[in-house]
């Protein structure tokens, strides 16, 4: 899993003007790579409970979400597309990770993502 996250994930960042046209090849390629990384996130998280939780959280949240997915989400204009991306990421996260948290708090690895959601 670690090798896949470190070597197979690539989400290019193009200038905003390039990806605003959803029919452009750059925009389509960037979107395919984003959704591929979301699928990998969901697959990595499936190992929770089998592989040590800290390893799964490191790969899924620190490396995939914060290094790749969040950059794309932050560069997506606020609106239905951004909301869909955030919903898909949230759907990947195991509820078990949040059971012992106090109200209004989140996992340290999710602070930046949480701040984006609050906006």
C-alpha positions in Angstrom: 0.0 0.0 0.0 2.8 2.4 0.9 4.5 1.8 -2.5 1.2 2.4 -4.3 0.6 5.7 -2.4 4.1 7.0 -2.9 4.7 5.9 -6.5 1.3 5.6 -8.2 -0.5 8.7 -7.1 -0.1 11.7 -9.3 -2.6 14.6 -9.5 -1.2 17.3 -11.7 -1.8 21.0 -10.8 -2.6 23.1 -13.8 -3.2 26.8 -13.9 -6.8 27.7 -13.0 -7.5 29.0 -16.5 -6.6 25.6 -17.9 -8.9 23.5 -15.7 -11.8 26.0 -15.7 -12.8 24.5 -19.1 -14.2 21.2 -18.0 -13.9 19.9 -21.5 -10.2 20.5 -21.7 -7.9 17.4 -21.7 -6.0 18.8 -18.7 -9.1 19.2 -16.7 -10.3 15.7 -17.6 -7.0 14.2 -16.8 -6.8 15.9 -13.4 -10.3 14.8 -12.5 -9.5 11.2 -13.4 -6.4 11.2 -11.3 -8.3 12.8 -8.4 -11.0 10.1 -8.5 -8.4 7.4 -8.8 -6.7 8.7 -5.6 -10.1 8.7 -3.8 -10.6 5.1 -4.8 -7.2 4.3 -3.4 -8.1 6.1 -0.2 -11.2 4.0 0.2 -9.1 0.8 -0.4 -6.4 1.8 2.1 -9.0 2.6 4.7 -10.6 -0.9 4.2 -7.4 -2.2 5.9 -8.4 -0.5 9.2 -8.7 -3.1 11.9 -6.4 -5.5 10.0 -3.3 -3.3 9.7 -2.3 -1.0 12.6 -4.6 2.0 12.7 -1.6 4.5 12.9 -0.2 3.0 9.6 -3.6 3.2 7.9 -4.2 6.8 9.1 -0.7 7.8 8.0 -1.1 6.4 4.5 -4.7 7.4 4.1 -4.8 10.8 5.8 -1.3 12.2 6.0 -0.1 11.0 2.7 -3.1 10.6 0.4 -5.6 13.2 1.7 -3.3 15.9 2.9 -0.6 15.5 0.2 -2.8 15.0 -2.9 -6.5 15.1 -2.5 -6.7 18.3 -0.4 -4.7 20.3 -2.9 -7.2 19.4 -5.6 -10.2 20.1 -3.4 -8.8 23.5 -2.3 -8.3 24.4 -6.0 -11.8 23.4 -7.0 -14.2 26.4 -6.9 -16.8 26.2 -4.1 -20.0 24.7 -5.3 -21.6 21.3 -6.1 -18.4 19.8 -7.5 -16.3 20.7 -4.4 -19.1 19.4 -2.2 -19.2 16.1 -4.1 -15.5 15.7 -3.7 -15.6 16.4 0.0 -18.6 14.0 0.5 -16.7 11.2 -1.2 -13.7 11.7 1.0 -15.8 11.8 4.2 -17.6 8.6 3.1 -14.2 6.8 3.0 -13.4 7.6 6.7 -14.3 4.9 9.3 -16.7 6.1 11.9 -14.7 4.2 14.5 -11.9 6.8 14.2 -14.3 9.5 15.5 -16.0 7.7 18.4 -13.7 8.9 21.2 -13.5 12.5 20.1 -15.0 15.3 22.1 -17.7 17.5 20.4 -16.1 20.0 18.0 -12.8 18.2 17.7 -11.3 16.1 15.0 -8.3 14.0 14.2 -5.1 16.0 13.9 -4.6 14.7 10.3 -8.0 16.2 9.4 -7.5 19.7 10.7 -6.9 21.3 7.3 -9.8 19.3 5.7 -12.1 20.3 8.6 -11.2 23.9 8.2 -12.1 23.7 4.5 -15.4 22.0 5.3 -16.3 24.8 7.8 -15.8 27.4 5.1 
